[in-house]
């Protein structure tokens, strides 16, 4: 009997251990968010880059306190700075929702970019996968690589708006992200971390305004005007190091600092992916992404990088510090055009040239060559800048480069006109500095009244200028305006030359036009 009792006791012990083991296994399978994150007012994302099979981002989102008003889960239809259709829902697969016990809940998929939670109140976890854009062919609305995503064995480019969505009505919640990736990888981003080591943002707009480059990358940094500047580079063939780019970026920052008196940011990241293609760059508020050809880093290549970086970095002014409500509270669900792309892109392109010229890093002859090139390209366009801006998601998209080329020339003329009207005391640079002081990153100007407001803060004559050359399609008065600063424009052969014998008035205005005062 004693032996039987011992056998029974042993068997019961084994059974209890087995049951406990099963319970532990079940508990392990139920994903939990970190205790330190309050899901009543925030969201917690997990992205698994250790599992890169299928070229997809494996994503898990922890939620709580959702209501019927938050039942629609939204992926971006477009993204800031792209002026194009993204329709990220096209890349999403295997979208699922779960309750607290990790039992699956019903979801429906009524349109490209939205999934509807049948039981949002009890939803605790949302899981999905998103295909990378680089290697996923689409027939329409292809996504520019600098605005896209890539998952490879040695690196990942993560433009967050291409992967992460949000429950509608809760875009203003805090967002936290934890990313699992190979231990040998490094990360380049301007997205800050909290005290617990999670990436975080105070709303969805800020979350998706911060791309990340992960992998076998090189990094370098500098400080300008107390702003921490970082450079992160992936080079497919190990031809380019971040340290090589640093000197050229430093020059851009020095030019911007002189132009703006002080950099209007406390941090900024230049993120470079050098590969087999030359796609261009995309700005963000505290960073910019460059997808360019991987080749030996020559002086000419460095000059090209400076020109691109000068444009992208100046976006810390427009639209980070100067923007309308359309940009300030971006509509990710439905593309909404702003009439003021001439400001965001045209003035930015103008400033990227002028800040280099005025800081003696771009010669006058090279500056005039820039004007010539922009006039050559803008000859092919016929929409007004306003019309092109308002139709950039549709028919106007075909003429989009007008905003860079004609927009930059219009900004040049506006600068000359302002200097003339003010007697050389207030040009476009000074107006920009005043706009930064008036608005800044947290206050938007009125989309509807900005032209009127700009006239009121300058001169009555500026209203006619805006009506004719931004809202309208009048031929640009290049001959008349450049003559005011002693530069001759020959429309026959599209050349700009310096008048060797300028008048005193022309010389005085040219001197003001050539410096930051």
TORROTI-683056 format. One line per field, with one value per residue (C-alpha): residue number from 1; x, y, z; residue in one letter. Coordinates in steps of 0.5 Angstrom, whole numbers, always signed. Layout:
N
n: c(NUM,...) $
X: c(X,...) $
Y: c(Y,...) $
Z: c(Z,...) $
res: c(a,...) $
END
This chain:
517
n: c(1,2,3,4,5,6,7,8,9,10,11,12,13,14,15,16,17,18,19,20,21,22,23,24,25,26,27,28,29,30,31,32,33,34,35,36,37,38,39,40,41,42,43,44,45,46,47,48,49,50,51,52,53,54,55,56,57,58,59,60,61,62,63,64,65,66,67,68,69,70,71,72,73,74,75,76,77,78,79,80,81,82,83,84,85,86,87,88,89,90,91,92,93,94,95,96,97,98,99,100,101,102,103,104,105,106,107,108,109,110,111,112,113,114,115,116,117,118,119,120,121,122,123,124,125,126,127,128,129,130,131,132,133,134,135,136,137,138,139,140,141,142,143,144,145,146,147,148,149,150,151,152,153,154,155,156,157,158,159,160,161,162,163,164,165,166,167,168,169,170,171,172,173,174,175,176,177,178,179,180,181,182,183,184,185,186,187,188,189,190,191,192,193,194,195,196,197,198,199,200,201,202,203,204,205,206,207,208,209,210,211,212,213,214,215,216,217,218,219,220,221,222,223,224,225,226,227,228,229,230,231,232,233,234,235,236,237,238,239,240,241,242,243,244,245,246,247,248,249,250,251,252,253,254,255,256,257,258,259,260,261,262,263,264,265,266,267,268,269,270,271,272,273,274,275,276,277,278,279,280,281,282,283,284,285,286,287,288,289,290,291,292,293,294,295,296,297,298,299,300,301,302,303,304,305,306,307,308,309,310,311,312,313,314,315,316,317,318,319,320,321,322,323,324,325,326,327,328,329,330,331,332,333,334,335,336,337,338,339,340,341,342,343,344,345,346,347,348,349,350,351,352,353,354,355,356,357,358,359,360,361,362,363,364,365,366,367,368,369,370,371,372,373,374,375,376,377,378,379,380,381,382,383,384,385,386,387,388,389,390,391,392,393,394,395,396,397,398,399,400,401,402,403,404,405,406,407,408,409,410,411,412,413,414,415,416,417,418,419,420,421,422,423,424,425,426,427,428,429,430,431,432,433,434,435,436,437,438,439,440,441,442,443,444,445,446,447,448,449,450,451,452,453,454,455,456,457,458,459,460,461,462,463,464,465,466,467,468,469,470,471,472,473,474,475,476,477,478,479,480,481,482,483,484,485,486,487,488,489,490,491,492,493,494,495,496,497,498,499,500,501,502,503,504,505,506,507,508,509,510,511,512,513,514,515,516,517) $
X: c(+0,+6,+9,+2,+1,+8,+7,+0,+3,+9,+4,+0,+6,+8,+1,+1,+8,+5,-1,+3,+8,+2,-1,+6,+6,-1,+1,+8,+4,-1,+3,+3,+5,+10,+7,+10,+6,-1,-5,-11,-8,-2,-1,+5,+8,+13,+16,+20,+26,+29,+24,+25,+22,+18,+21,+15,+15,+12,+8,+4,+0,-3,-9,-14,-20,-22,-30,-34,-31,-25,-27,-23,-16,-13,-6,-4,-7,-1,+5,+8,+13,+11,+5,+3,-1,+2,-4,+0,-6,-4,+2,-2,-3,-6,-9,-12,-15,-15,-18,-15,-14,-11,-18,-19,-24,-27,-25,-27,-23,-28,-23,-16,-13,-18,-20,-26,-25,-32,-31,-26,-28,-25,-19,-13,-8,-7,-3,-1,+5,+7,+11,+17,+16,+23,+21,+14,+12,+5,+2,+0,+2,+9,+13,+19,+25,+27,+20,+19,+22,+27,+28,+35,+40,+44,+40,+33,+30,+24,+20,+15,+9,+9,+8,+5,-3,-7,-15,-19,-20,-14,-8,-6,-5,+3,+6,+11,+16,+20,+24,+27,+33,+40,+45,+50,+46,+46,+40,+40,+34,+32,+26,+28,+27,+24,+27,+25,+29,+23,+22,+17,+13,+7,+2,+2,+4,+11,+11,+11,+16,+22,+25,+30,+36,+38,+43,+51,+51,+57,+55,+58,+56,+57,+54,+52,+49,+48,+44,+46,+47,+48,+50,+48,+50,+49,+53,+52,+59,+62,+65,+62,+63,+59,+65,+67,+60,+61,+65,+60,+54,+58,+59,+51,+50,+54,+51,+44,+46,+49,+43,+38,+42,+41,+39,+31,+32,+36,+37,+37,+39,+42,+40,+43,+42,+47,+45,+45,+40,+39,+32,+33,+31,+25,+25,+22,+22,+28,+31,+32,+33,+37,+37,+43,+48,+53,+60,+67,+66,+69,+69,+64,+60,+61,+58,+52,+51,+51,+46,+41,+42,+42,+35,+33,+35,+32,+25,+27,+24,+19,+14,+17,+17,+12,+6,-1,-6,-7,+1,+0,-5,-4,-10,-7,-14,-15,-10,-11,-7,-4,-4,+3,+7,+11,+13,+15,+19,+20,+22,+26,+30,+31,+34,+38,+42,+42,+45,+51,+52,+52,+56,+61,+61,+57,+60,+56,+57,+55,+49,+47,+48,+43,+38,+39,+38,+31,+29,+30,+26,+20,+19,+16,+10,+4,+0,+0,+4,-3,-6,-1,-1,-8,-8,-1,-5,-9,-7,-2,+2,+5,+8,+10,+17,+15,+14,+22,+24,+19,+18,+25,+25,+19,+22,+28,+24,+20,+27,+29,+22,+22,+29,+27,+21,+25,+31,+35,+33,+28,+29,+25,+30,+28,+21,+22,+25,+19,+15,+19,+18,+11,+9,+14,+13,+7,+3,+0,-2,-8,-9,-14,-11,-4,-3,-7,-3,+4,+2,+0,+7,+11,+8,+2,+5,+7,-1,+0,+6,+3,-3,+1,+6,+4,-4,-3,+1,+4,+11,+16,+19,+26,+29,+26,+28,+35,+37,+35,+41,+46,+45,+43,+38,+38,+32,+34,+39,+37,+43,+45,+51,+54,+53,+61,+58,+53,+49,+50,+43,+44,+51,+48,+42,+46,+51,+44,+42,+49,+49,+46,+44) $
Y: c(+0,+5,+3,+4,+11,+13,+11,+15,+21,+21,+21,+26,+31,+29,+31,+38,+40,+38,+42,+48,+48,+48,+54,+57,+56,+59,+65,+66,+66,+72,+78,+83,+91,+93,+95,+102,+104,+107,+104,+109,+115,+112,+106,+101,+98,+92,+91,+85,+86,+79,+76,+79,+73,+75,+82,+84,+88,+84,+89,+88,+94,+94,+98,+100,+104,+104,+106,+105,+112,+109,+102,+104,+103,+108,+107,+113,+115,+120,+123,+129,+132,+127,+130,+124,+118,+112,+108,+104,+99,+96,+93,+91,+83,+79,+84,+81,+84,+80,+81,+80,+73,+73,+70,+73,+78,+80,+85,+88,+91,+96,+100,+100,+104,+102,+96,+96,+93,+89,+90,+96,+96,+89,+90,+89,+87,+89,+85,+85,+85,+90,+89,+93,+98,+97,+90,+90,+92,+96,+98,+105,+110,+107,+110,+114,+110,+116,+115,+108,+102,+96,+90,+87,+82,+88,+94,+96,+103,+105,+111,+110,+112,+106,+101,+104,+106,+109,+108,+114,+119,+118,+121,+125,+120,+118,+113,+108,+103,+98,+95,+88,+88,+84,+86,+87,+93,+100,+105,+112,+116,+123,+119,+120,+115,+115,+113,+106,+106,+106,+110,+115,+121,+125,+124,+120,+126,+126,+119,+118,+124,+120,+115,+110,+107,+100,+96,+96,+103,+108,+115,+121,+127,+135,+141,+147,+153,+147,+143,+136,+134,+126,+123,+116,+112,+105,+104,+97,+96,+100,+106,+111,+113,+118,+121,+123,+126,+130,+136,+137,+137,+142,+147,+147,+148,+153,+157,+155,+158,+165,+165,+164,+167,+161,+154,+153,+146,+142,+136,+133,+127,+126,+119,+116,+110,+109,+103,+101,+107,+115,+117,+123,+126,+127,+132,+131,+136,+133,+129,+128,+121,+120,+114,+115,+111,+108,+110,+113,+119,+125,+132,+133,+128,+132,+138,+134,+132,+139,+142,+137,+137,+145,+144,+139,+142,+148,+145,+146,+153,+151,+147,+146,+153,+156,+152,+152,+148,+143,+141,+142,+137,+133,+129,+122,+119,+123,+127,+135,+140,+146,+152,+154,+149,+155,+157,+150,+148,+154,+158,+153,+152,+159,+159,+153,+157,+164,+161,+158,+164,+169,+165,+165,+157,+158,+163,+168,+165,+158,+162,+165,+158,+155,+161,+159,+151,+153,+158,+152,+147,+152,+154,+147,+149,+153,+152,+158,+156,+156,+151,+147,+146,+145,+140,+136,+130,+130,+133,+138,+132,+132,+139,+138,+140,+147,+148,+148,+151,+157,+157,+158,+164,+167,+167,+170,+176,+177,+178,+183,+187,+187,+189,+195,+197,+197,+201,+195,+194,+188,+182,+175,+173,+178,+176,+169,+170,+175,+169,+164,+169,+170,+162,+157,+150,+150,+155,+155,+161,+161,+157,+162,+169,+168,+172,+177,+177,+177,+183,+186,+185,+187,+192,+194,+193,+185,+184,+185,+181,+175,+176,+176,+171,+166,+166,+168,+166,+172,+171,+172,+179,+177,+182,+188,+185,+183,+189,+192,+189,+190,+183,+182,+177,+175,+171,+170,+165,+164,+167,+171,+176,+181,+188,+191,+198,+198,+204,+207,+204,+198,+196,+198,+194,+188,+189,+188,+182,+179,+179,+177,+183) $
Z: c(+0,+2,-5,-9,-5,-7,-14,-14,-11,-16,-22,-19,-18,-26,-28,-24,-26,-33,-32,-29,-35,-40,-36,-37,-44,-45,-41,-45,-52,-50,-51,-46,-46,-41,-35,-35,-41,-39,-45,-43,-46,-51,-56,-56,-62,-63,-69,-70,-75,-73,-77,-84,-88,-94,-94,-89,-83,-77,-73,-66,-63,-56,-55,-49,-48,-55,-57,-63,-65,-66,-69,-76,-76,-81,-85,-89,-96,-97,-93,-91,-96,-102,-105,-108,-107,-102,-100,-95,-94,-101,-97,-91,-90,-85,-81,-74,-68,-61,-54,-47,-48,-55,-58,-65,-66,-73,-77,-84,-90,-93,-97,-99,-93,-87,-83,-78,-71,-70,-62,-61,-54,-52,-57,-54,-59,-67,-71,-78,-83,-88,-95,-96,-102,-105,-108,-108,-115,-116,-122,-120,-115,-114,-108,-109,-105,-101,-98,-98,-94,-95,-91,-93,-89,-87,-87,-86,-88,-84,-86,-81,-85,-89,-84,-78,-77,-72,-69,-72,-67,-63,-67,-61,-56,-54,-58,-56,-60,-59,-65,-64,-69,-70,-64,-69,-72,-71,-71,-74,-73,-69,-66,-58,-53,-46,-40,-41,-47,-52,-58,-57,-60,-57,-63,-69,-74,-70,-70,-77,-78,-76,-81,-78,-81,-78,-80,-81,-82,-80,-76,-75,-71,-70,-66,-69,-65,-59,-64,-64,-72,-73,-80,-81,-87,-90,-96,-100,-102,-96,-101,-97,-89,-85,-83,-91,-91,-85,-88,-93,-88,-84,-89,-90,-83,-83,-89,-86,-79,-82,-86,-80,-75,-71,-73,-71,-68,-63,-66,-74,-77,-84,-86,-93,-96,-102,-106,-114,-115,-115,-112,-109,-102,-97,-92,-85,-79,-75,-81,-88,-92,-98,-103,-108,-112,-108,-111,-109,-105,-110,-109,-114,-111,-104,-108,-110,-103,-101,-106,-104,-96,-97,-100,-95,-89,-90,-89,-82,-84,-89,-87,-80,-77,-83,-85,-85,-82,-87,-86,-78,-77,-83,-86,-87,-89,-95,-99,-98,-102,-100,-104,-101,-104,-107,-100,-98,-104,-108,-103,-100,-106,-107,-100,-101,-106,-103,-96,-100,-104,-99,-94,-100,-101,-108,-113,-117,-124,-121,-118,-124,-128,-123,-125,-132,-131,-127,-133,-138,-134,-132,-140,-140,-135,-136,-130,-124,-118,-114,-119,-119,-112,-111,-116,-114,-113,-119,-126,-123,-121,-128,-127,-120,-121,-123,-116,-115,-121,-123,-115,-114,-119,-117,-110,-113,-116,-109,-106,-111,-110,-103,-102,-107,-104,-97,-99,-98,-91,-92,-97,-97,-92,-87,-88,-87,-80,-78,-80,-76,-70,-71,-72,-70,-70,-66,-69,-76,-81,-85,-91,-94,-92,-92,-98,-95,-89,-93,-96,-90,-86,-93,-98,-102,-108,-106,-107,-115,-115,-112,-116,-122,-121,-116,-117,-124,-130,-132,-135,-130,-131,-131,-135,-131,-124,-125,-128,-121,-119,-125,-128,-135,-137,-145,-146,-153,-151,-143,-140,-134,-134,-129,-132,-132,-131,-126,-124,-116,-115,-118,-114,-108,-109,-111,-105,-101,-105,-104,-96,-90,-86) $
res: c(x,x,x,x,x,x,x,x,x,x,x,x,x,x,x,x,x,x,x,x,x,x,x,x,x,x,x,x,x,x,x,x,x,x,x,x,x,x,x,x,x,x,x,x,x,x,x,x,x,x,x,x,x,x,x,x,x,x,x,x,x,x,x,x,x,x,x,x,x,x,x,x,x,x,x,x,x,x,x,x,x,x,x,x,x,x,x,x,x,x,x,x,x,x,x,x,x,x,x,x,x,x,x,x,x,x,x,x,x,x,x,x,x,x,x,x,x,x,x,x,x,x,x,x,x,x,x,x,x,x,x,x,x,x,x,x,x,x,x,x,x,x,x,x,x,x,x,x,x,x,x,x,x,x,x,x,x,x,x,x,x,x,x,x,x,x,x,x,x,x,x,x,x,x,x,x,x,x,x,x,x,x,x,x,x,x,x,x,x,x,x,x,x,x,x,x,x,x,x,x,x,x,x,x,x,x,x,x,x,x,x,x,x,x,x,x,x,x,x,x,x,x,x,x,x,x,x,x,x,x,x,x,x,x,x,x,x,x,x,x,x,x,x,x,x,x,x,x,x,x,x,x,x,x,x,x,x,x,x,x,x,x,x,x,x,x,x,x,x,x,x,x,x,x,x,x,x,x,x,x,x,x,x,x,x,x,x,x,x,x,x,x,x,x,x,x,x,x,x,x,x,x,x,x,x,x,x,x,x,x,x,x,x,x,x,x,x,x,x,x,x,x,x,x,x,x,x,x,x,x,x,x,x,x,x,x,x,x,x,x,x,x,x,x,x,x,x,x,x,x,x,x,x,x,x,x,x,x,x,x,x,x,x,x,x,x,x,x,x,x,x,x,x,x,x,x,x,x,x,x,x,x,x,x,x,x,x,x,x,x,x,x,x,x,x,x,x,x,x,x,x,x,x,x,x,x,x,x,x,x,x,x,x,x,x,x,x,x,x,x,x,x,x,x,x,x,x,x,x,x,x,x,x,x,x,x,x,x,x,x,x,x,x,x,x,x,x,x,x,x,x,x,x,x,x,x,x,x,x,x,x,x,x,x,x,x,x,x,x,x,x,x,x,x,x,x,x,x,x,x,x,x,x,x,x,x,x,x,x,x,x,x,x,x,x,x,x,x,x,x,x,x,x,x,x,x,x,x,x,x,x,x,x,x,x,x,x) $
END
